[in-house]
């Protein structure tokens, strides 16, 4: 096992348990990093019989299989050492699939995965279909597959990192929401990133369903390609109606099922904001129906589903200014989608963190057009500020999230929105995007009480 993050620990523990139960395998875990937190994890794994190596890229000589954590880049010394072994390299998701008896619904895309995954599970739950949310949200899939059987649907958020190391992974329902530039530093190019995303369809065939947003330029070309495999393709579009597709007509979310138009709910009834979330809701409804949800459950679920944490999450109001936490927006396209949710409001946007190889200039153009001001912070503050160039648009550079939030509040007018939608990864100053979002919420809560 390469990497002792959340999924790495889960894999090592599962395989160690299999070994203790009589399985003929030996489990090793290797992480190039160190520190007190990893040492504590290593101690727990050692107690389970796992051979643990920290602060090294040296791997055991007698390895038959490598399972890799999604955070380890392909060109890192640890991955290069694994590749040199000449043995199969799998993601945790691939291993979980091989050990599972449950059907998988796999949701991927640059943006919207968490919302759609959560919504599909909610719609299935409202329909009485047993399901578990696994993958990037919920539990690691490897923890769940030994606890549930064929009656339980595994609703899975899958990243390009996980898909890159799949081979047999075969979801009965797949969803591709969009493909826009992201994680170029990991994949090496946009083309490789898109190819890894598209691996979600690789093993689908007749009897399976693929839900694809064809309004998105990146994902649209896959609709015809996947249909040629014999897969039933549901094309999601706000602009056009397709047979067996999903669309919006006169403000009503609709499904086309074999030519019959089925009305779901009015777009105004959704509790999730923004035009992009209309597309997300359609994709979720189509995927849930393919996985066994009934229409009444879908309708009820669409009406009751609330925004997920760190995705356009309202976190409070101070002095007539409303604050929204969109910390999960870790690339420019996610920010652009968030901004469309506030076309009728003045917006001060907080941008910053660690760049993942993105060009911020197109984002700067949109922010100028849609926002009152921008506040930049963290490791990429200088790069983002430079993208705005000259021209008088207010861009305030700060050191950290606390300073940025204070500055945004000072720039905002009553009835405006302060939006944390960083366009960057969080790892310069935080453990992850959740940590960043929780800190933002703490700052806003303290401001409401007269602190910070």
Beta strands, then each sheet from edge to edge (+ up, - down):
strand 1: 28-31
strand 2: 51-54
strand 3: 65-68
strand 4: 88-91
strand 5: 104-108
strand 6: 131-135
strand 7: 153-157
strand 8: 173-176
strand 9: 209-213
strand 10: 232-236
strand 11: 246-249
strand 12: 252-257
strand 13: 260-266
strand 14: 313-318
strand 15: 321-325
strand 16: 347-352
strand 17: 373-377
strand 18: 395-397
strand 19: 417-420
sheet 1: 1+ 2+
sheet 2: 3+ 4+
sheet 3: 6+ 7+ 5+ 8+ 9+ 10+
sheet 4: 11+ 12- 13+
sheet 5: 14+ 15- 19- 16- 17- 18-
end
